[in-house]
């Protein structure tokens, strides 16, 4: 290895750091961190997790072999995840599956005498719709009387967000994006009142009593570890807690059945009456060159994501409707597909990083380099609903990708007319095909274009000007 750099989000673990470069990830350990790993690495749980793919592929190497030196005394290498995603980009079903993975990993490790240091969803990634635990540095030998150190973190970053949506019908993504450490017990207690009509399983133990305990010990000097040992915090007690949490999470469900765009695929195809030719155009464009990664912005039910996946290594499918994405995720999971990653991304409000200095968890545009982007049935929503000028949209796409398929609905398109109903007359007169094509050709070269048979939309295949 000749060129690696430290991941900007890797600094919270005093015993290890993550580096990225030359097509792989390197996790480096201090003497104490290496001691933790060596104490547990050959245990059956770890080896079985590696063999099954529950735990990311990990190979222990000498630091010098990957270009590192003191203070690192041990290192391990991992393959690159095709695209790093964050919990505020996941849907309810994705966060639920990640939570169950975290609990099963913690429980399996516990049975083998292994402790798991934390419980953050940032330690889970999705390869397509398959959740995988990626933090091989989380494990250590469990000492007698050790509590589950990740319990509060699990509640704040898994359980409470799921309860918020499952019990209250409130999307958790904005909360998770606004706070890198999740939702505190005290905040959740205020958000989740008791309900006689619909009992909220887990609320008393994991919200109310948890918040009370946190407030009671906040300013005390009580040794929580010592107290846990004296209270009989043995493996069987922890296992029972983990089993109960698994039951709570499994029973949480997404109550929403319909959203603004959840039925759009049927309505949209009827209105356009040109789905087949649109599919052919996209297929020809994607298949015209080898593609490592394609982004489908405004993916809806994934029709075009599947076309792209047939001609590329990996597809990141994005939509601003979390219910639409949740449906797509569950469909892909049932299909056991591993080439399409569905994410909840609102392009009108995305891109910035969060956490320490805004760099700990980088914005979405800093996490991938798509060699093609599909922008179908999107730009009129951004331009008319959110007042994002066409020029600004095209500037973003120019910075994002060297090649693009983009659809332009004309001013007389039925959906454009619908979006304009409650807009002041004249303020979107510049939303028309002529102006769009002028702006487009300032930034891109047109390889091909086609007027769809509906007569109200034109689709373009373009490449960025040199």
C-alpha positions in Angstrom: 0.0 0.0 0.0 1.4 3.4 -1.0 -1.3 6.0 -0.3 -3.9 5.9 2.5 -5.6 8.6 4.5 -7.5 8.7 7.8 -11.2 8.6 7.5 -12.5 12.0 8.8 -15.2 10.2 10.8 -12.7 7.9 12.6 -11.6 9.5 15.9 -14.0 8.6 18.6 -12.4 5.2 19.5 -9.2 5.9 21.4 -7.9 2.4 20.6 -8.2 2.4 16.8 -8.4 4.5 13.6 -9.8 3.8 10.1 -7.8 4.6 7.0 -8.9 4.4 3.4 -6.9 4.0 0.2 -5.7 1.8 -2.6 -9.1 0.1 -2.9 -9.4 -1.1 0.7 -10.1 0.0 4.2 -7.5 -0.4 6.9 -8.3 -0.5 10.6 -5.3 0.2 12.8 -5.0 -0.7 16.6 -3.0 0.6 19.5 -1.3 -2.0 21.8 -4.4 -2.0 24.0 -6.8 -2.2 21.1 -4.8 -5.1 19.6 -4.9 -6.9 22.9 -8.7 -6.7 22.8 -8.9 -8.1 19.3 -6.4 -10.9 19.9 -8.3 -12.0 22.9 -11.4 -12.8 21.0 -10.6 -13.1 17.3 -10.3 -16.9 17.1 -13.6 -17.5 19.1 -16.3 -19.4 17.1 -18.7 -16.4 17.1 -16.2 -14.1 15.3 -15.2 -16.8 12.8 -18.8 -17.8 12.1 -19.8 -14.1 11.6 -17.0 -13.7 9.1 -17.9 -16.9 7.3 -21.6 -15.9 7.0 -20.9 -12.3 5.9 -22.7 -10.9 9.0 -19.3 -9.3 9.9 -17.3 -7.6 7.1 -14.4 -9.6 5.6 -11.4 -8.8 7.8 -7.7 -9.8 7.4 -5.2 -9.2 10.2 -1.9 -7.8 8.8 1.2 -6.0 10.1 0.9 -2.2 10.1 4.1 -1.9 8.0 2.4 -4.0 5.2 -0.2 -1.3 4.7 2.1 1.7 5.1 1.5 2.4 8.8 3.9 2.7 11.8 3.8 3.6 15.5 1.6 4.1 17.4 -0.2 1.2 15.6 0.8 -2.3 16.6 -1.7 -4.3 14.6 -3.9 -3.7 11.6 -6.6 -5.4 9.6 -7.9 -4.8 6.1 -11.5 -4.8 4.8 -13.0 -4.5 1.3 -14.5 -1.1 0.4 -18.3 -0.9 0.8 -19.7 0.1 -2.6 -21.5 3.1 -1.1 -21.5 4.4 2.5 -24.9 5.3 3.7 -26.1 6.8 7.0 -29.1 6.1 9.2 -30.9 9.3 8.3 -30.9 8.0 4.7 -32.5 4.7 5.7 -36.1 3.9 5.9 -38.0 2.4 8.8 -37.5 -1.2 7.6 -33.8 -0.6 7.0 -33.2 0.9 10.5 -35.2 -2.0 12.0 -33.1 -4.6 10.2 -29.9 -2.8 11.3 -31.2 -2.8 14.9 -31.9 -6.5 14.8 -28.5 -7.1 13.4 -26.9 -5.1 16.2 -28.8 -7.0 18.8 -28.1 -10.4 17.3 -24.3 -9.6 17.0 -24.3 -8.4 20.6 -26.2 -11.4 21.8 -24.1 -13.9 19.8 -20.9 -12.3 21.1 -22.1 -12.4 24.7 -22.7 -16.1 24.5 -19.0 -16.6 23.5 -17.7 -14.3 26.3 -17.2 -11.4 23.9 -18.2 -7.8 24.7 -19.4 -5.3 22.1 -18.1 -1.8 23.0 -20.9 0.2 21.4 -24.1 0.1 19.5 -24.3 2.7 16.8 -26.0 2.3 13.4 -22.9 3.9 11.9 -21.3 0.4 12.5 -23.8 -1.1 10.1 -23.8 -0.7 6.3 -26.1 -2.1 3.6 -24.7 -4.0 0.6 -27.7 -3.7 -1.6 -30.5 -4.5 0.8 -28.3 -6.7 3.0 -27.2 -5.3 6.4 -23.6 -6.0 7.4 -21.7 -5.2 10.6 -18.6 -3.4 9.6 -16.9 -2.4 12.9 -14.5 -5.3 13.6 -12.9 -3.1 16.2 -16.0 -3.2 18.4 -15.1 -6.5 20.1 -13.3 -7.2 23.3 -13.1 -9.9 26.0 -16.0 -9.5 28.3 -15.1 -9.2 32.0 -17.3 -10.6 34.7 -19.9 -8.0 35.7 -19.5 -5.9 32.6 -22.8 -4.1 31.6 -23.7 -3.7 28.0 -21.9 -0.4 27.4 -23.8 0.2 24.2 -27.3 0.1 25.8 -27.8 3.8 25.9 -26.4 4.3 22.4 -28.7 1.5 21.1 -31.7 3.3 22.6 -30.8 6.7 21.3 -29.9 5.7 17.8 -32.0 2.6 17.1 -34.8 2.0 19.5 -36.1 5.6 20.0 -36.1 6.5 16.2 -38.0 3.3 15.5 -40.5 4.0 18.3 -40.9 7.5 17.1 -42.1 6.3 13.7 -43.7 3.1 14.8 -45.7 4.6 17.6 -46.2 8.2 16.6 -46.0 8.0 12.8 -43.2 10.7 12.8 -40.2 10.1 10.5 -37.0 9.8 12.4 -34.6 10.8 9.5 -34.7 14.6 10.3 -33.9 13.9 13.9 -31.0 11.6 13.1 -29.6 14.1 10.6 -29.9 16.9 13.1 -28.1 15.0 15.9 -25.2 12.7 15.2 -25.7 11.1 18.6 -29.4 10.4 18.2 -32.4 11.1 20.5 -31.7 11.3 24.3 -33.8 9.4 26.8 -35.2 12.6 28.3 -36.2 13.9 24.9 -37.8 10.6 24.0 -39.8 10.6 27.3 -41.3 14.0 26.4 -42.1 12.9 22.8 -43.7 9.6 23.8 -46.5 9.9 26.3 -48.3 6.9 27.7 -51.2 5.6 25.7 -54.1 3.6 27.1 -55.6 2.9 23.8 -52.5 1.5 22.3 -49.9 0.4 24.9 -46.4 1.3 23.8 -44.3 -1.8 24.5 -40.9 -0.9 25.9 -41.8 2.7 26.8 -41.7 2.2 30.7 -38.4 0.3 30.9 -36.4 1.7 28.0 -37.7 5.3 27.9 -39.2 6.5 31.2 -37.0 4.5 33.7 -34.0 5.0 31.4 -34.5 8.8 31.4 -35.0 8.8 35.2 -31.8 6.8 35.7 -29.8 9.1 33.4 -31.0 12.2 35.3 -30.3 10.6 38.7 -26.7 9.7 37.8 -25.9 12.7 35.6 -24.2 14.7 38.4 -23.2 11.8 40.6 -19.8 10.1 41.0 -21.3 6.6 41.1 -19.1 4.0 39.4 -21.7 2.5 36.9 -19.4 -0.5 36.1 -19.0 -1.3 39.8 -22.7 -0.9 40.4 -23.5 -3.2 37.5 -21.3 -5.9 38.9 -22.8 -5.6 42.4 -26.3 -5.7 40.9 -25.6 -9.1 39.3 -25.1 -7.9 35.8 -24.2 -11.4 34.6 -24.4 -12.8 31.1 -27.8 -14.4 31.6 -29.3 -11.1 32.7 -27.9 -9.3 29.7 -29.1 -12.0 27.4 -32.6 -11.7 28.7 -32.5 -7.9 28.1 -31.3 -8.4 24.6 -34.0 -11.0 23.9 -36.7 -8.6 25.1 -35.3 -5.8 23.0 -35.3 -8.1 19.9 -39.0 -8.8 20.7 -39.8 -5.1 21.0 -38.1 -4.2 17.7 -39.6 -7.1 15.8 -43.1 -6.0 16.8 -42.6 -2.3 15.8 -44.2 -1.7 12.4 -44.6 1.1 9.9 -48.2 2.3 10.1 -48.1 4.4 6.9 -49.7 2.7 3.9 -49.9 5.5 1.4 -47.9 8.7 0.7 -47.9 11.4 -1.9 -45.9 9.4 -4.4 -46.4 5.8 -3.2 -48.9 5.2 -6.1 -47.1 7.4 -8.6 -45.6 4.6 -10.7 -49.1 3.4 -11.8 -50.5 7.0 -12.3 -47.3 8.2 -14.0 -47.1 5.5 -16.5 -50.7 6.0 -17.5 -50.2 9.7 -18.0 -47.0 9.4 -19.9 -48.1 6.4 -22.0 -44.4 6.2 -23.1 -42.8 4.0 -20.5 -41.4 1.4 -23.0 -39.5 3.9 -25.1 -38.2 5.7 -22.0 -36.9 2.3 -20.8 -35.2 1.6 -24.1 -33.6 5.0 -24.1 -32.2 4.6 -20.6 -31.0 1.0 -21.4 -29.2 2.2 -24.5 -27.5 5.0 -22.6 -26.4 3.0 -19.6 -25.2 0.1 -21.8 -23.2 2.4 -24.0 -20.1 2.1 -21.8 -18.9 0.1 -18.7 -20.4 1.6 -15.5 -19.1 1.1 -12.0 -21.7 3.1 -10.2 -25.0 4.6 -11.4 -27.2 6.9 -9.3 -31.0 6.9 -10.0 -32.3 10.1 -8.5 -36.1 10.0 -8.1 -36.1 6.2 -8.4 -39.7 5.6 -7.2 -40.5 1.9 -7.7 -37.0 1.1 -9.1 -37.9 0.4 -12.7 -35.0 2.3 -14.1 -32.7 1.3 -11.2 -33.1 -2.3 -12.3 -32.3 -1.4 -15.9 -29.2 0.4 -14.7 -28.2 -2.6 -12.5 -28.2 -4.9 -15.5 -25.5 -2.8 -17.1 -23.4 -1.6 -14.1 -21.6 -2.9 -11.0 -23.8 -1.0 -8.5 -26.8 1.3 -8.4 -27.7 3.8 -5.6 -31.4 4.4 -5.9 -32.7 7.6 -4.2 -36.1 9.1 -3.7 -37.5 11.8 -1.5 -40.5 9.7 -0.4 -39.4 7.3 2.5 -42.5 5.0 2.0 -41.6 4.5 -1.6 -38.0 3.7 -0.7 -39.2 1.4 2.1 -41.3 -0.6 -0.4 -38.4 -0.8 -2.8 -36.1 -2.0 0.0 -38.4 -4.8 1.0 -38.9 -5.8 -2.6 -35.2 -6.0 -3.2 -34.6 -7.8 0.0 -37.1 -10.5 -1.0 -35.4 -10.7 -4.4 -32.0 -11.1 -2.6 -30.6 -8.5 -5.0 -27.2 -7.1 -4.0 -26.7 -4.5 -6.7 -29.2 -1.8 -5.8 -29.0 0.2 -2.6 -32.3 2.1 -1.9 -31.9 5.4 0.1 -34.2 8.2 1.3 -32.6 11.3 -0.1 -34.4 14.6 -0.6 -32.4 16.4 -3.3 -33.9 19.8 -2.3 -32.3 19.4 1.2 -29.2 17.3 1.0 -25.5 17.3 0.6 -24.2 18.8 3.9 -22.1 16.8 6.4 -22.9 16.4 10.1 -21.1 15.7 13.3 -17.7 17.2 14.3 -17.0 20.2 12.1 -19.6 18.9 9.7 -17.0 16.4 8.4 -17.5 13.4 10.7 -20.3 12.1 8.4 -19.8 13.6 5.0 -22.6 14.8 2.8 -23.9 12.5 0.1 -22.1 14.2 -2.7 -18.7 13.5 -1.0 -19.3 9.8 -0.6 -19.6 8.6 -4.2 -18.4 9.2 -7.7 -21.1 8.0 -10.1 -20.1 7.6 -13.6 -23.7 8.1 -14.7 -26.7 9.7 -13.1 -30.4 9.1 -14.1 -32.6 12.2 -13.4 -36.0 11.1 -14.5 -39.2 12.9 -13.5 -37.3 15.1 -11.0 -36.3 18.5 -12.2 -39.8 20.0 -12.4 -40.5 19.1 -8.8 -37.2 20.8 -7.7 -37.8 23.9 -9.9 -41.5 24.5 -9.3 -42.2 23.0 -5.9 -38.9 24.1 -4.2 -38.0 27.0 -6.5 -34.5 25.6 -7.3 -33.6 27.2 -10.6 -32.8 24.9 -13.6 -29.3 26.5 -13.8 -28.5 25.6 -10.2 -29.7 22.0 -10.7 -27.6 21.6 -13.8 -24.6 23.1 -12.1 -25.0 20.4 -9.4 -25.3 17.6 -11.9 -22.3 18.9 -13.8 -20.2 18.8 -10.6 -21.6 15.4 -9.7 -21.2 13.2 -12.8 -19.5 13.1 -16.2 -22.6 11.5 -17.9 -26.3 11.8 -17.4 -29.7 10.8 -18.6 -32.2 13.6 -17.8 -35.9 14.1 -18.6 -37.4 17.5 -19.2 -41.2 17.8 -18.9 -42.4 20.7 -21.2 -44.4 23.6 -19.9 -47.6 21.9 -21.1 -46.9 18.6 -19.4 -49.9 17.5 -17.2 -47.7 17.1 -14.1 -46.1 20.5 -14.7 -49.5 22.1 -15.0 -50.6 20.4 -11.8 -47.5 21.8 -9.9 -48.2 25.3 -11.3 -51.8 25.4 -10.1 -51.1 27.2 -6.8 -48.1 29.2 -8.1 -48.3 32.9 -9.0 -48.7 33.3 -12.7 -45.5 34.2 -14.6 -42.9 33.3 -12.0 -42.0 30.0 -13.7 -42.3 31.1 -17.3 -38.6 30.2 -17.7 -39.5 26.6 -17.1 -39.7 25.5 -20.8 -37.8 23.2 -23.1 -36.0 26.0 -25.0 -34.5 27.5 -21.9 -33.7 24.1 -20.4 -31.8 23.0 -23.6 -29.9 26.3 -23.7 -28.7 25.9 -20.1 -28.0 22.2 -20.7 -25.8 22.8 -23.7 -23.7 25.3 -21.8 -22.6 22.6 -19.4 -23.0 19.3 -21.3 -22.8 17.9 -24.8 -25.9 16.1 -26.1 -25.2 12.6 -27.3 -28.8 11.8 -28.1 -32.3 13.0 -27.3 -35.8 11.8 -27.9 -39.3 13.4 -27.7 -41.4 10.8 -25.9 -44.7 9.8 -27.6 -46.7 11.6 -25.0 -45.5 14.8 -26.8 -44.9 16.6 -23.5 -41.5 15.3 -22.4 -38.0 15.1 -23.9 -35.3 12.9 -22.6 -31.5 13.6 -23.1 -28.4 11.5 -22.8 -25.5 14.0 -22.2 -21.8 14.1 -21.3 -20.1 16.9 -19.3 -18.1 19.4 -21.4 -14.4 18.9 -21.1 
